[in-house]
Amino acid sequence: MKKMSIGLKIMLWFALIVTIIVSITYGIIFSIEYNIVHKGIKDTLIQTVQNNLDEFEYYKSTDNIEINKVDHIINYEKGYLKISATFLQHINEVYTALYKEDKTLIYGENPISKEISSLTFTDSVIQEMKIDGTIYYIFDKKIPLDDIDNLWLRGIVSEEQGNKQVESIVKLSLIVFPLIICFSLIGGYIIVKKMLSPIHKISTTAKQIGNDGELKKRIDIGVGNDELHELAGSFNEMLDKLENNFLKEQQFISDASHELRTPLSVILAQSQLSLEKDKTVDEYKKDFEIIARQSQNMSKLINDMLDFTRLEIQSEKYKKEKINLSELTNSICMDLKLIKEKNITLSFDVKQNLFINGNYELLSRLLINLINNAYKYGNQNGNIFVNLTNTNNQITLLVQDDGIGIKKEDQEKIFDRFYQVDSSHSGLGAGLGLSMVYEIVQFHNGKIKVESEFGKGSKFYIFFQKI
Ligand code: ADP
């Protein structure tokens, strides 16, 4: 079976539900209408008969009769029966007729007089009779006159009347019913189409990205705050991240190959040179020293790059636990104090028992990188000061040196990968140390700040959340 679109499915369900609702509504309306109409017919019958009851007067002689030109006077028994002109023998489809108790018709109309000629008069009761498939309601009332008590008023109405009214409603609904369904389907179609258009856009963009690998594309479905706009927003956010990561990866690969190319070219050139002519052992030794130093450089660089990539891409592999940062700082400072480089003195002041939720290996790496930099970029006979304190819930780590310092314009770039202000100072470094520190701080939801004055020294502050 051909794949059915969501829009069509929604429309079909919508049409089905509208049809069911409209049918039920009509069903209810018809049954209420039917009952009301039939009750109405009976009420009209009773009302008409009762209204006509007062239209009769009986006189024993003509002396007292006040005769109006339009009234009817009938000789009845030994007197006269006056039927007022306001007597209505046919109104609202109700026929009213005056009968003698022996069923002789005296006055008025009765469309089924033959068929009901034998029907006994029953006071104030509606009787039902089916004649030629039509139901008739008959209502009798004895006429309350002083001198005679054998006169009856009979009202007759056919059920057809009610049916005619219901039929006209049915006819009207047969036109209105399909119209309601048509309008709701057209309305539904417009709404569904409008609602689904963002989904269509999302899917087209996703396909384009899939086909062309064009990560720069974004979904534009205009302004709004419904679920679809939220979905498009999440989709765009995901694309932002993907594009960002992709660019980072590209940059990383190009930086890394660039960085590896230098030591590799030196090694190749040096080996070539050594092979070209015979040399003394001392000369060979010197060549090998250069090759070994460059190999060391490469090895350090590769290790740094691997660590960095591991932290940046698979940071979930590093588990966090409760770490006594004071103990860790103390022990690293004690170890690094032993470095006798440039006759620099490392001193430290660590407030005891400050705990954070972190990773031991990464925090060690952070401290070592910062202190190593302070040695690397420190001056002869210089000083390094490490301080760990807290204010309320915030722990502050400070690594301070009185070394070469960093120019203002370089301060924001030093955390970028492979950035080096002056590579002649960095020895084995490749500009990954501080970017690693930055990633470690991010991993611990901390903040990093640098304060430095060129020629005077630098202060690296790191802020952690205390637990
Ligand atoms: P590397 O030290 O390998 O060059 P880093 O990422 O550790 O790379 O540092 C980047 C740059 O920041 C360094 O090249 C250096 O110029 C500067 N820098 C880092 N730490 C200090 C410091 N304590 N004093 C002066 N400059 C520093």
Boltz pocket constraint, residues with backbone or C-beta under 6 A from the ligand:
constraints:
  - pocket:
      binder: B
      contacts: [[A, 369], [A, 370], [A, 373], [A, 374], [A, 376], [A, 377], [A, 378], [A, 401], [A, 403], [A, 404], [A, 405], [A, 406], [A, 414], [A, 415], [A, 416], [A, 419], [A, 420], [A, 421], [A, 422], [A, 423], [A, 426], [A, 428], [A, 429], [A, 430], [A, 431], [A, 432], [A, 433], [A, 434], [A, 435], [A, 458]]
      max_distance: 6.0
